[in-house]
Amino acid sequence: MPIYLDHAATTPLVPEAREAIVAALDLVGNPSSIHSQGQDARRVLEEAREAVAASLDADPVEVTFTSGGTESINLAVKGLHWRRQADAPRPVVLAATGEHHATADAVEWLERHEGAEVEWLPIDSSGVLSPSVLAEALARHEGRVSLVTFLWANNEVGTVQPVRALVEVAAAHDVPVHVDAVSAYGYVPVGLHASGAAAISVSAHKIGGPVGVGALLLARRWEVEPLIHGGAQQRARSGTQDVVGAAGFAAAARALAMPSHASFVEGLAALRDRLIAGLRAAVPDAVLRGPDPADGDRLPGNVHATFPGAEGDSLLFLLDMAGFSVSTGSACTAGVPETSHVLLAMGVPEDDARGALRFTLGHGTTAADVDALVAALPAAYASARAAGLAAGPR
């Protein structure tokens, strides 16, 4: 059976979520209906909203269920930008480089279709956005910024941003901050109130919930212009709500509060460090990308490395044949032969960036899995390096 090491793309359903989904499938009523069956569905839905809110240090009214992280991000970025034009022109969007495509594409859409002025803020060689860089940009565009947006933790290289410090910088200019926490949720503490962010995007399937449901956490003070109109079933989104998905999401969210989850995260960090040490010993040429856990904040289950002289796609194929499921980067662009924009933003030379592999650990990963991967890497790297880099631009 293949060893699954691509949990950042999606992680398996936890048993609690599976049970909640099966139970909710028997519900018949539309949660907006006023009859008893509709209200039974409403109760399950609102209890789910409470559970998700509790897991993210938010109030239930601040939770808008969506179809996933991508919709949540689009709703935050476009919705905040549109709403911020209501009382004064604020055309500038400040976004960090190296963002997930859901953010980058939404921002670029605003630039093309809404006349937004976008400034991409540089990150350092570890993927960190410095508060001083943000402060300088806000000062340059004083009074003209609609929002700031950045990742809580980078989905490719695992870098955890200094979120509270960045939000405080923006707050000094009264500018709302949206944080994409899709990769961070469940692995590092994420909270709406504690962070001071205006909006936080999350997705259920990254924490062991079902695919196809996510949430936008929107602080009471802020409003967004909805992307979807027709019924106003939620504060920031219209449409009949997915009770089954919400129930599964809530079950996974409740599991985050269990003592066993803290042990799980600690175990992941130990396995991550075991993999990093093994990788350095087995393939000395490999270069860890993102912060070294000894020197900076990194997601507990993320190991990202580049392998000089080899194509990441070749390495992925060879490891897949050897029984390991890994990735070259974000699953949202899997299959597209392009160099990681995250690594390029970090200053990694293009030829080096082409040899990227991401290993992400999660539920069910064992020390034996890590050791098996380490044992398989030298042969895979030797074969991929012998094949060399593909000719032509990527």
C-alpha positions as CSV (number, residue, x, y, z in Angstrom):
1,M,0.0,0.0,0.0
2,P,1.4,3.4,-0.9
3,I,2.7,5.6,1.9
4,Y,0.8,8.9,1.8
5,L,2.9,12.0,2.4
6,D,0.8,14.7,0.8
7,H,-1.4,15.7,3.7
8,A,-1.1,19.4,2.7
9,A,-3.1,18.6,-0.4
10,T,-5.8,16.9,1.7
11,T,-5.8,14.7,4.8
12,P,-8.0,11.7,5.3
13,L,-11.4,12.0,7.1
14,V,-11.0,11.6,10.9
15,P,-13.5,9.0,12.3
16,E,-15.5,11.6,14.1
17,A,-16.2,13.5,10.9
18,R,-17.1,10.3,9.0
19,E,-19.7,9.4,11.8
20,A,-21.1,12.9,11.8
21,I,-21.5,12.9,8.0
22,V,-23.3,9.6,8.0
23,A,-25.7,10.7,10.8
24,A,-26.5,14.0,9.0
25,L,-27.3,12.3,5.8
26,D,-30.6,11.2,7.3
27,L,-31.7,14.9,7.7
28,V,-34.4,15.9,5.3
29,G,-35.3,19.5,6.0
30,N,-33.9,22.7,4.4
31,P,-32.4,24.7,7.3
32,S,-34.2,27.8,6.1
33,S,-37.6,26.1,6.4
34,I,-39.7,26.8,9.5
35,H,-41.3,23.4,9.9
36,S,-39.9,21.0,12.5
37,Q,-37.8,19.0,10.0
38,G,-36.3,22.2,8.7
39,Q,-35.6,23.4,12.2
40,D,-33.9,20.0,13.0
41,A,-31.5,20.7,10.2
42,R,-31.1,24.3,11.4
43,R,-30.1,23.0,14.9
44,V,-27.4,20.8,13.4
45,L,-26.2,23.6,11.2
46,E,-26.0,26.2,14.0
47,E,-24.3,23.7,16.4
48,A,-21.7,23.1,13.7
49,R,-21.2,26.9,13.3
50,E,-20.7,27.1,17.1
51,A,-18.1,24.4,17.0
52,V,-16.1,25.9,14.1
53,A,-16.3,29.3,15.8
54,A,-15.0,27.9,19.1
55,S,-12.0,26.2,17.3
56,L,-11.0,29.5,15.7
57,D,-11.6,31.9,18.7
58,A,-14.6,33.6,17.0
59,D,-18.3,34.1,17.6
60,P,-20.8,32.0,15.7
61,V,-22.1,35.1,13.9
62,E,-18.6,35.6,12.5
63,V,-18.6,32.2,10.7
64,T,-19.8,32.1,7.1
65,F,-19.8,28.5,5.7
66,T,-18.5,28.3,2.1
67,S,-17.6,25.6,-0.5
68,G,-14.0,25.6,0.6
69,G,-10.8,27.6,1.1
70,T,-10.8,29.1,-2.4
71,E,-14.3,30.5,-2.1
72,S,-13.5,31.8,1.4
73,I,-10.4,33.6,0.1
74,N,-12.2,35.1,-2.9
75,L,-15.0,36.3,-0.7
76,A,-12.6,38.0,1.7
77,V,-10.3,39.5,-0.9
78,K,-12.9,40.7,-3.4
79,G,-15.6,41.4,-0.8
80,L,-13.4,43.5,1.4
81,H,-12.0,45.4,-1.5
82,W,-15.5,46.2,-2.9
83,R,-16.9,47.2,0.5
84,R,-14.0,49.5,1.2
85,Q,-14.9,51.6,-1.8
86,A,-18.2,52.6,-0.3
87,D,-17.2,55.8,1.5
88,A,-13.9,56.7,-0.3
89,P,-11.7,55.4,-3.2
90,R,-9.2,52.9,-1.8
91,P,-7.8,51.2,-4.9
92,V,-4.6,49.7,-3.5
93,V,-4.3,46.0,-2.5
94,L,-1.2,44.9,-0.6
95,A,-0.4,41.3,-0.9
96,A,2.6,39.2,-0.1
97,T,4.5,37.4,-2.8
98,G,4.5,33.7,-2.7
99,E,0.8,33.5,-1.9
100,H,-1.5,30.6,-2.8
101,H,-3.0,30.9,-6.3
102,A,-6.5,31.4,-4.7
103,T,-5.3,34.7,-3.3
104,A,-2.9,35.7,-6.2
105,D,-5.5,35.0,-8.9
106,A,-8.2,36.9,-7.0
107,V,-6.0,39.9,-6.5
108,E,-4.9,39.8,-10.1
109,W,-8.6,39.6,-11.1
110,L,-9.3,42.8,-9.2
111,E,-6.4,44.5,-11.0
112,R,-7.7,43.5,-14.4
113,H,-11.4,44.0,-14.0
114,E,-11.8,46.5,-11.1
115,G,-8.8,48.8,-11.6
116,A,-7.1,47.8,-8.4
117,E,-3.6,48.9,-7.9
118,V,-1.7,45.9,-6.5
119,E,1.6,46.1,-4.7
120,W,3.3,42.7,-4.1
121,L,5.3,42.8,-0.9
122,P,8.6,40.9,-0.9
123,I,9.3,38.0,1.4
124,D,12.7,37.0,2.6
125,S,14.7,33.8,1.8
126,S,12.7,31.9,4.4
127,G,9.4,33.1,3.1
128,V,8.7,35.6,5.9
129,L,6.9,38.9,5.3
130,S,8.6,41.5,7.6
131,P,6.3,43.9,9.5
132,S,8.7,46.7,8.5
133,V,8.1,46.0,4.8
134,L,4.3,46.2,5.4
135,A,4.7,49.4,7.4
136,E,6.6,51.1,4.6
137,A,4.0,50.1,2.0
138,L,1.1,51.3,4.1
139,A,2.9,54.6,4.7
140,R,3.4,55.0,0.9
141,H,-0.3,54.5,0.2
142,E,-1.8,56.2,3.3
143,G,-5.5,56.3,3.1
144,R,-5.7,54.4,-0.3
145,V,-5.4,50.8,0.8
146,S,-8.4,48.6,0.7
147,L,-6.9,45.6,2.4
148,V,-3.8,43.6,3.2
149,T,-3.7,39.8,2.5
150,F,-1.1,37.2,3.3
151,L,-0.8,33.5,4.3
152,W,-0.8,32.5,8.0
153,A,1.5,29.6,6.9
154,N,2.9,28.9,3.5
155,N,1.3,25.9,1.9
156,E,4.5,25.0,0.0
157,V,7.4,25.7,2.3
158,G,5.7,25.7,5.7
159,T,6.8,29.2,6.8
160,V,4.6,30.6,9.6
161,Q,4.2,34.4,9.5
162,P,4.4,36.8,12.4
163,V,0.6,37.3,12.1
164,R,-0.1,39.4,15.2
165,A,2.8,41.8,14.4
166,L,1.6,42.2,10.8
167,V,-2.0,42.8,11.9
168,E,-0.9,45.4,14.4
169,V,1.0,47.3,11.7
170,A,-2.1,47.4,9.5
171,A,-4.4,48.3,12.4
172,A,-2.3,51.5,13.0
173,H,-3.5,52.6,9.6
174,D,-7.0,51.2,10.1
175,V,-6.7,48.8,7.2
176,P,-8.3,45.3,7.4
177,V,-6.2,42.2,7.1
178,H,-7.3,39.0,5.5
179,V,-5.2,35.9,6.4
180,D,-5.3,32.7,4.5
181,A,-5.1,30.1,7.3
182,V,-6.0,27.1,5.2
183,S,-2.7,25.4,5.7
184,A,-2.2,26.6,9.3
185,Y,-5.6,25.6,10.8
186,G,-5.2,22.6,13.0
187,Y,-1.4,22.7,13.0
188,V,-0.6,26.0,14.7
189,P,-2.9,28.1,16.9
190,V,-5.2,30.2,14.7
191,G,-7.7,32.6,16.2
192,L,-9.8,35.5,14.8
193,H,-10.0,37.5,18.0
194,A,-6.5,36.8,19.2
195,S,-4.9,37.7,15.9
196,G,-6.9,40.9,15.4
197,A,-7.5,40.0,11.7
198,A,-10.5,41.2,9.9
199,A,-11.0,37.9,8.1
200,I,-9.5,34.4,8.1
201,S,-10.1,31.7,5.5
202,V,-10.1,28.0,6.4
203,S,-11.1,24.7,4.8
204,A,-12.4,21.5,6.4
205,H,-10.5,18.9,4.4
206,K,-7.2,20.1,5.7
207,I,-8.1,19.1,9.3
208,G,-9.8,15.8,8.6
209,G,-13.2,17.1,7.6
210,P,-14.9,16.6,4.2
211,V,-13.9,18.2,0.9
212,G,-16.2,20.9,-0.4
213,V,-16.8,22.9,2.8
214,G,-14.9,25.7,4.3
215,A,-15.5,28.9,6.2
216,L,-14.7,32.6,6.2
217,L,-14.3,34.1,9.6
218,L,-15.3,37.7,9.4
219,A,-14.9,40.0,12.5
220,R,-18.0,41.8,13.6
221,R,-16.5,45.2,12.8
222,W,-16.0,44.5,9.1
223,E,-18.3,43.7,6.2
224,V,-17.8,42.2,2.8
225,E,-19.7,42.6,-0.4
226,P,-21.0,39.1,-1.1
227,L,-19.9,37.2,-4.2
228,I,-23.2,35.2,-4.3
229,H,-26.6,36.9,-4.0
230,G,-30.1,35.3,-3.6
231,G,-31.6,34.7,-0.2
232,A,-29.1,36.1,2.3
233,Q,-29.0,32.8,4.2
234,Q,-25.7,33.8,5.8
235,R,-24.2,37.1,6.8
236,A,-21.8,37.2,3.8
237,R,-23.2,34.5,1.4
238,S,-26.5,33.4,-0.1
239,G,-27.5,29.9,-1.0
240,T,-29.0,26.8,0.8
241,Q,-26.5,25.7,3.3
242,D,-24.7,22.3,3.3
243,V,-25.8,20.8,6.6
244,V,-24.0,17.5,6.0
245,G,-20.7,19.2,5.1
246,A,-21.0,21.5,8.1
247,A,-21.6,18.6,10.5
248,G,-18.5,16.8,9.2
249,F,-16.5,20.1,9.4
250,A,-17.7,20.6,13.0
251,A,-16.8,17.1,14.1
252,A,-13.2,17.6,12.8
253,A,-13.1,21.0,14.5
254,R,-14.2,19.6,17.8
255,A,-11.4,17.0,17.6
256,L,-8.9,19.8,17.5
257,A,-9.8,20.6,21.1
258,M,-9.1,17.1,22.4
259,P,-5.9,16.5,24.4
260,S,-4.9,13.8,21.9
261,H,-4.7,16.5,19.2
262,A,-1.9,18.4,21.0
263,S,0.0,15.1,21.2
264,F,-0.6,14.5,17.5
265,V,0.9,17.9,16.6
266,E,3.9,17.3,18.9
267,G,4.4,14.0,17.2
268,L,4.2,15.5,13.8
269,A,6.9,18.0,14.7
270,A,9.1,15.1,15.9
271,L,8.6,13.2,12.6
272,R,9.3,16.4,10.6
273,D,12.6,16.8,12.4
274,R,13.4,13.1,11.9
275,L,12.7,13.5,8.1
276,I,14.9,16.6,7.9
277,A,17.8,14.9,9.7
278,G,17.4,11.8,7.5
279,L,17.2,13.8,4.3
280,R,20.3,15.7,5.1
281,A,22.2,12.5,5.8
282,A,20.9,10.5,2.9
283,V,21.0,13.3,0.2
284,P,23.6,15.9,1.4
285,D,23.0,18.0,-1.8
286,A,19.3,18.5,-0.9
287,V,18.5,22.0,0.4
288,L,15.8,22.5,3.0
289,R,13.5,25.4,1.9
290,G,11.7,27.5,4.4
291,P,12.9,28.1,8.0
292,D,14.9,25.5,9.8
293,P,12.8,24.4,12.8
294,A,15.7,25.3,15.1
295,D,15.7,28.9,13.8
296,G,12.1,29.9,12.9
297,D,8.5,29.0,12.9
298,R,7.6,26.1,10.5
299,L,4.5,24.0,10.2
300,P,4.9,20.8,12.2
301,G,4.2,18.4,9.3
302,N,6.0,20.2,6.4
303,V,9.4,19.3,4.9
304,H,10.2,21.0,1.6
305,A,13.5,20.6,-0.2
306,T,15.1,21.2,-3.6
307,F,17.3,18.6,-5.3
308,P,20.0,20.2,-7.5
309,G,20.2,19.0,-11.1
310,A,16.9,17.1,-10.9
311,E,13.4,17.8,-12.0
312,G,10.8,17.7,-9.2
313,D,8.4,16.0,-11.6
314,S,10.9,13.2,-12.2
315,L,11.5,12.7,-8.5
316,L,7.8,12.6,-7.9
317,F,7.2,10.0,-10.5
318,L,10.1,7.8,-9.3
319,L,8.9,8.0,-5.7
320,D,5.4,7.3,-6.8
321,M,6.6,4.1,-8.5
322,A,8.4,3.2,-5.3
323,G,5.2,3.6,-3.3
324,F,5.3,7.1,-1.9
325,S,2.7,9.9,-2.5
326,V,4.5,13.3,-2.4
327,S,4.1,16.5,-4.3
328,T,6.1,19.2,-6.1
329,G,4.0,22.0,-4.6
330,S,0.5,23.1,-4.3
331,A,-2.1,20.5,-5.4
332,C,-4.1,23.3,-6.9
333,T,-1.5,23.6,-9.7
334,A,-0.5,19.9,-9.8
335,G,0.1,18.7,-13.3
336,V,1.1,22.1,-14.5
337,P,4.9,22.1,-15.3
338,E,5.8,25.5,-13.9
339,T,8.5,26.5,-11.5
340,S,7.2,27.3,-8.0
341,H,6.4,31.0,-7.7
342,V,6.9,30.7,-4.0
343,L,10.6,29.6,-4.3
344,L,11.2,32.3,-6.9
345,A,9.8,34.9,-4.5
346,M,12.2,33.6,-1.9
347,G,15.1,34.2,-4.2
348,V,15.8,30.6,-5.2
349,P,17.4,30.3,-8.6
350,E,15.1,28.9,-11.2
351,D,17.1,25.8,-12.0
352,D,17.3,24.9,-8.3
353,A,13.6,25.6,-7.8
354,R,12.7,23.1,-10.6
355,G,14.0,20.3,-8.3
356,A,11.4,20.9,-5.6
357,L,9.6,18.3,-3.5
358,R,7.2,18.8,-0.7
359,F,6.6,16.1,1.9
360,T,3.7,16.7,4.3
361,L,2.9,14.5,7.2
362,G,-0.4,13.9,9.0
363,H,-2.8,11.4,10.4
364,G,-1.4,7.9,10.2
365,T,2.2,8.9,9.4
366,T,4.7,6.8,11.3
367,A,8.4,6.8,11.9
368,A,8.6,3.7,9.7
369,D,7.1,5.7,6.9
370,V,9.6,8.5,7.3
371,D,12.5,6.0,7.4
372,A,11.3,4.2,4.3
373,L,11.1,7.5,2.4
374,V,14.6,8.4,3.5
375,A,15.9,5.0,2.4
376,A,14.3,5.5,-1.0
377,L,15.4,9.0,-1.7
378,P,19.1,8.4,-2.7
379,A,18.2,6.1,-5.6
380,A,15.4,8.3,-6.8
381,Y,17.6,11.3,-6.7
382,A,20.4,9.5,-8.6
383,S,18.0,8.5,-11.3
384,A,16.4,11.9,-11.6
385,R,19.7,13.7,-11.6
386,A,21.0,11.4,-14.3
387,A,18.0,12.4,-16.4
388,G,18.8,16.0,-15.8
389,L,16.6,19.1,-16.4
390,A,14.1,19.2,-19.2
391,A,15.1,21.5,-22.1
392,G,13.2,24.7,-22.6
393,P,11.3,27.2,-20.4
394,R,8.8,26.0,-17.8
